[in-house]
Amino acid sequence: MNKPAFVWFEFDNETVLLWQSLNQPKVQKTFAYQAKLRQLIHDHISQNGNWQATLDSLKVLDVFLSAVKSDLAGRNIKEHELVAHPEFVKLLMVLCYHVHQVLSAHISQTMSDVAVECYTNAVFGRTYAGAMGKKTGGLSETELPVFYQGLAFLIKADNAFGVSVAQSFFVLSVIGARLFGSVERVFYGLDTQGLPTRLAEDSLYWAVHDCIEQMTTLHDDQAKELFAAPVKPADVMNTNVMTDVAEPISAPMPSQTGTGTPQTPPPQQPPSPKPSQAPMPSARKQKARASHTPKLFDEVYQDLKQLTLPSDSDERYQKAVMILDKFDAHIDGELAKGKALADISFSQKAVQARNQALQLLSQAVKAGNPSAMTRLAVYLFEGRGVPANTAAATNLIKKSAEMGDFRASKLLSRLYYQGFDVENGGVAMSVEMGEYWLDKAADGGHPEAKKVRAYMRQIEALKSDRQTEMMSDKRYLMWGAVLGVGLLLIVVMLGAFF
């Protein structure tokens, strides 16, 4: 396969100025989605006192992307229609620029000589140049995947040992998958060899978080090989040059290299499977990175550690947790190294200890302990120490939530919002049920659920304002039509008179 051609890219000054203006109130009308993003940022500022390029700021962008996705679904707007809108392309660039600033700021905290360079291909370059000229010609079905692969960050730095390392981050692929991944098609990024690699729908927060974390584990800078030698910015911004330098690469087929950035060139691979058969890096990540909740079960583990309930003090539960926490820590460490859950082995003595802990946990479940139900449910969802059983896990998490475990309520809410493993006894997507259990979690005192509910209410308020605005526009149109008819009658009457 020929390596896709990329050229050096620089954000247009208009994008930078728009990004800088987002934290400033604006009275005049703007693009509807830009107004929503501005409102969410101002709500964030009112609660936190600032708007900076931090990881937490990406959570605001994730809320914004969820609002856009919901709005698009409600109005049945298709992907190719949206990408043909110049203002939407500009807004995408603002999001990408903010991610660029977050990556630069955070990686500079732990590494030296940091540079986050931008590269683009022909399809993206043509679309971007058209948007800056207030028009785009739209993209064909085969060009859409290439468009999302067309803006990449090459992150270069020196690690603590003075070794130069680098990795690529295809930011538009993450945003595109967030908006359209579970609705219209499968999304792909590119690995360091230029091979398409399947992406699970992820949040910007976790995608950037993982990218930053991954930088600390790299040992080489082979990611640079994917990108062409830099050219002059003036040449890159020329539309003709952008079109001539790189030809669109063909529609992607899934690779078997996984979604992570490999540290050594992969061996020769057999023919790639069809998209529906493309394997994910591990069973754990396959479920944990589902839809809008990329680290769904990791978050529950953190909740179990940090948010306590009276049922946590049960003696059997406490004994089980002391043993199981050690296993969880070891498993997390092995997964971070790239191992699959099924490939992690333990000694016979360790397995016996874990089985005894699981028996204690099961006894606590039978006794009606909601904390034990939540923990065992997560193990069953993942197949961690027990055979995976989505139906049993779903029943347990529902029962725990009904008994008042707000950690279970939060998990159940997210499962309903995205839909989870329906064919194996999970839950079908239901916004109503998602909202119901989100309210339960927030009312129970879950801090993250409270924030999410507040953001969602802000989104609903924005939708309501938009509907009111549309109604006002309709009234003006109606009065305009009446006035037009009246003027026409006057002209006719005057013509007849004279």
Salt bridges, closest charged atoms under 4 A:
GLU14 OE2 - LYS90 NZ 2.88
GLU14 OE2 - LYS134 NZ 3.69
ASP56 OD1 - LYS59 NZ 3.65
ASP62 OD1 - ARG178 NE 3.17
ASP71 OD2 - ARG75 NH2 2.90
GLU79 OE2 - ARG185 NH2 3.05
GLU87 OE2 - LYS90 NZ 3.49
GLU117 OE2 - LYS156 NZ 2.93
GLU143 OE2 - ARG126 NH2 2.62
GLU201 OE2 - LYS69 NZ 3.04
GLU201 OE2 - HIS292 ND1 3.24
ASP202 OD2 - ARG289 NH1 2.57
ASP210 OD1 - HIS209 ND1 3.25
ASP210 OD2 - ARG289 NH2 1.88
ASP210 OD1 - LYS295 NZ 2.91
ASP221 OD2 - LYS224 NZ 2.99
ASP298 OD1 - ARG284 NH2 2.12
GLU299 OE1 - LYS410 NZ 3.57
GLU299 OE1 - ARG414 NH1 2.12
ASP303 OD2 - LYS410 NZ 3.74
ASP303 OD2 - HIS446 NE2 2.94
ASP312 OD2 - ARG407 NH1 3.30
GLU315 OE2 - LYS319 NZ 3.46
ASP325 OD1 - ARG375 NH1 3.36
ASP328 OD2 - ARG375 NH1 3.65
ASP328 OD1 - ARG384 NH1 2.95
ASP332 OD1 - ARG284 NH2 3.28
ASP332 OD1 - ARG384 NH2 3.44
GLU334 OE2 - LYS337 NZ 3.33
GLU334 OE1 - LYS339 NZ 2.97
GLU382 OE2 - ARG284 NE 3.07
GLU382 OE1 - ARG384 NE 3.64
ASP405 OD1 - ARG407 NE 2.95
ASP439 OD1 - ARG453 NH1 3.38
ASP443 OD1 - ARG453 NH1 2.96
GLU460 OE2 - LYS463 NZ 3.86
GLU469 OE2 - LYS29 NZ 3.57
GLU469 OE2 - ARG466 NH1 3.27
ASP473 OD1 - LYS29 NZ 3.96
